[in-house]
């Protein structure tokens, strides 16, 4: 049970990083179009 909780925390952190990088890259694309 403890191990599963740790893995879930890691997965949440990874998901945050992924969504952050998507936001940043789309922001750059928008800036280049302006």
Helices and strands as residue ranges (DSSP letters): H 2-33
